[in-house]
Amino acid sequence: MTFPAFSALKRSRLRAAALGALASAALLASGGAAKAADPEFLTIGGGPSGGVFNVVATGLGDLLRKEFPNSLVDVQPGGSGPNLLRVSSGEADLGITSANNAWDAWNGRDPAKPESPIRNVRGLMTFFPSAIQIWVDANSDIRKLEDLKGKQMSAGQPGQTSWNAFVNLLDVYGMKIEDIEANGGQLHKLSWAESHKALRNGQLDAVMWVSLYPHTTVLENETARPMRALSLDEGKVDAYLAKHGGGFEKVTLPAGLYGGQKEPATTVGTKTFLFANEKMPDEVAYRVVSTIWKNLSQFQRAHSLLKYMEADTVGKGMLVPIHPGAKKFFDEQAIAYSESKLN
């Protein structure tokens, strides 16, 4: 898979490198001293416009520009799967992804390929828990996944975590996208913002996403209509975990989570985390993690869903091996972290 933006990004990096060299020469000539440990670039893979990944990556960029004043820190659009590809190939330095997507890539599944699994990424810090959620109007007659046949819905875009998870979910229910699109139904390939605007306006019957809970966008939609998340069949959840469940676990969305959520909903959840290439210098990885933790209150203001970050969560659930630089910081701060079972 190739990304058209890469060639442009490379050109911009070369240009920035030239400018950086000139700036360094000028700095030395004036008697100043550059911060030697700062990398030349820190490119962060975020997410689609308007989505949580994009907002969080932007907030992270603001922090890192202060910590790495001599680096070109930029935030690029992406997504859970594309970020794995970009960081693995060296086109980005940091990325945000989900444990289930990282599991698939590690085992040579989408977004990776069987002949080239992605195993050179390392975890830095867990940001928040997510879950498969299928939102509908609380007054809708859609009660179970099979009721989505012939409906208008969105599950993100091909290649994104949510799209892949929905295809796998259909699989354990013995369904395909064609079943959704029977009798006038359609699985629209919309962004997060487009999906929820359409759900809010009644143009879509359902939106499925691997997302934080309760998500503020869904709560905002409730000013127009009450929302609820569908509950998955227990047996199908077990089948999903057995067949597609790497990086997932069974979770319960509690009653009252959304205005129309009168009963608990069974689903599967994962963890969303920040990661880097294994070649990132230990000191750089250490400084990235340290900067986030020492400025946690500021970082959490970037998005309300970052409130879940605390000492008991930030080192756990990343699934991939943790970067040695992050481990060093966690050890110093006595923050517990989970060892990867991948090899």
N, C-alpha and C positions, 0 to 999 in steps of 0.2 A: 504494500500500500504506500502511496506517495502523497505528499501534501503540497499543493501548489505554493503555499505560503513559505515553504522551506527555502526555496531559492532566493526569494526576496529577503527572508530573514538572514540568510547567509551573506547576501550583499550588504545588508544594513550592518551586520556584525563586522565585516571587513572595513566598512567606512568608519564605523565607530572605533575600531581598533586603530585605524590611522589617526583619527582625531585624538584618541586616548594617548597615543605615542607622542603626539605634538604637545598635548597638555602636560604629560609627564616631564617632557624635556623643559617646558617652560617653568614647571614647578621647581625642578632641580636647579634650573638657572637662577631662580629667585631665592634659592636657599631653603626651600621647603622640603618636606620629606613625605613621600607617598606611603600609604599603609600597605606594607609588602604582602600581608596575608590576604588582602582583598582579591577575589578572582576578577578576571576581566569582565565576565558576564554572569548574570544570574537571571536566567529566563524561567518564568514560572508558568506551567501549564494549568490554566484555569478551566473554564467551562463555557457553555453557550451564554450569550448575552441575556441578562436578567435572571440567570440561575444562581443557586447558592455557591457553586464552585467559582463562578466568576467574581462574585462579591467577596468571598473569602480570600481568593487569590489576590484581589486588589488590595484588601486590607493587609495581607502578608507583605505585598510589595512595598507598601508605605513603611512598614517596620524595617524591612531589610535595607531600604535606601539609607536609613539613618545608621544602621549597623555597618553597612558596606558602602561608605561614601565615595569610594574610588571605583566602584563597580557600576556597570550599566545594568540596572535591574528593570526588567520589563515583564509584563503579564500578557500572555498569548491566549486566545480562545482555544478551547480543546474539549475535553470530556474525559471521563474515567478511562475508556479504552484508548483513545488517541493520546492521552498523556503518557500511558505506559509505553506506547510506540516511540514517542518523541524523546522521552528521558532515556530509554534503552538505547536509542540510536545516537544520542548526544545532541539532538536538536533542541532539547530543553534541559535545564539543570535540575529543576524541581517540578513536581507534579502532584496533583490531588487525584486519588483513585479510591475504589472500594475494594475490600478484601476479596469479595467474590470475583471481581474482574481480574484482580491480581492472581488469584488461584487459576482461573482459566488461562491467562497468559502464560503462567509458569508451566502449565501442562500442554502448551502448544495449541490452545483453542482461541477462538476469536476474543481479543483483537490480534493475537499472534497466529502463527501457522504451525502445523505439526512438525515441519522441518526446521523451524526456528523459534522455539519457545523463548519467552522473555524471563531470564533468570538472573539478570545483572542489575536488578533494582533492589534497593534497600530502604526499609522503613525508617522514618524520622519521628513522627508524632501522630497519635490518633486525635482526630478533631471531634467526631460525633458519631452516634449510632444512626443507622438508617433502616428502613424496612420497605418491603414491597407493599405499596398501598394502591388500591383501586378506588378512587373517589367517585361518588355519584350524588345526585340530588337526594337528600334524605327521603323525599316523597316519591322517588322513582320506584318502578316495579322491578328494577334490577336487584336481585337478592343474592345471586351466586354467579360465579364466573361464566357458566354456561348461558346465562341470560344476556351476555354481551353479543351473542350471535345476531347479526343483522343490525347492529347499533353503530352509531358514530362515536369514535373514540380516538384517543391518542396515547401512545406509549413512548414518546420521544422520537428519536431518529435512529436509523440503522447504524450500528457500531457503538452506540451509547449503552451504558450499563442497563438502563431501564428497558430499552428495546430488546436486548439479549435476554434479560430476565423474563420478559413477557413471552418471548418465543419459547423459552424453556418451560414456563408455566403452562402454556398451551399444550406443550408436548405431554406433560404428565396427566393432563385432562383428556388426552387423545384428540386434541384439536390442532388446527393450523390457522394461519392468518386468513386463509380462504374461507374458513367458517365464520369469522368475524365479518367478512366482506360479502357474505351471502345475502340475497334479498335486499340489496341496496345499502348494506352496511359498508363502513370504510374505516380502515386503520390509518388515520392521518399522520403524516410525518411532520409534526410540529415541534417547535421549541417549547421550553418550559413556559415562558410568558404567553406565547400564542395559545398553548393548550389550556391554561387556566383562564385566560380571557374568554375563550370559546365555551368552557364549562360554565363559567359565571353567567355568560349571556344565554345559555341554553342551546348553543349551537352544537355542543358535544353532549353525549349521554354519559360518558365516563372518561376519566384520565387515569392512567396507570403510571407510577413512577417509583423508583427506588429512592426514597426521600426521608428526610428528617421527620420526626413526629413530636408534637403537632406542628405542622409547617405553617408559618405565618401567612403565606399566600392563600392557603386553604381557609384559614381563619378569616382572612379578609374577604374571601369569596362569600362567606356566610352573611355578609351585609346584604347580599342579594338573594341567597337561598341557603337553607341549612344543608350541611354536608355530612356524609358518613363514609366509612371505608368498608369494603366488602370483607367478609370473613371467608377464608379458604377452608375447604374440606380437610379435616384432620388427616385422613388417609392420603390425600393428594399432597399435603405438606410433607408427610413422611416420605412419599415417593420422590418429591422434589429434592429433599435433602439427600436422599440416597443416590439419586442420579445426577443432580446438578448442584448439590449443596456445598461444594467446597467454598469456605468463607462465609457460609450462611448458618443460621441457627433459628430454631422456632422461637417466635416472640408473640406476645399478646398485646394488642392495642386496647387500652382500657375503655370501658364505657365512659362517656362524657369527654373523650379526647377531642371530639368535634361536636358542634351543637346538635347534630342529628344522630350522634353515635349513642344509641340507647343501650346497646349490648356490646360486650367485648368482641374483638375481631381477631381471629387466629391468622398469622401470616409468618413470613420468614424475614430475618433481619441480618444486617452486616455492619461493618465498621468502615468509616471513611477516614483516610489518613493521608499525610504528607509523605512523599518519598523522594529519593534521589538515585542517581546512578551509583553503583558500587565504587566507581573511580573518583567520586567526589572526595577531596582530601578530608581526613578526619577532623582537622581543625575547622574547616568551613562548615561541615555538618554539625559540629559541636556548637559553633556560633549561631547557626540558624535556629537550632532547638533552644539554646540558651536565650536568644533574643525573644522568641515567642513566649517562653515561660516567664521571663523577667518583665515582660510587658503584656502579660496576659489580660489585664483589665482593659487596656487599650485595644488589643486584638479582638476581644469579645465584643467591643462596640461595633466592629465591622458587620456583625450579623448576630442576631439574638440566639441563634441555634448553637453558637460557640459556647454558650453557658454550660454545656455539658462537659467542658474540659476541666478536669481537676486531677489531683495527684493519683487517684485511684483508676483513672481511665486513659490518660495520655500515652502510657507505655504499653497498652494492651490491645490485642485484636488486629494487629497489622498483618498478620499471617506470614508475610515475607520476612527474611532475616532482617534484624535491626542493624542499621549502620553503626560501626564501631564508635563514631563520633557521638552519636545519640546515646549509645550505651554508656559512654564515659560520663556524659552529663547526668543521665538518670542515676548512675551509681553515686555520683557526688551528691545528688539531691535526695538520695534514698527513695527514689521513685520506682515502684515495682514495674517490671515489664515482662511480657510473655515471650518465651523463646519460640522460634519458628520450628514447625515440624516438617518443613519442606526440605528436600535435599536433591 
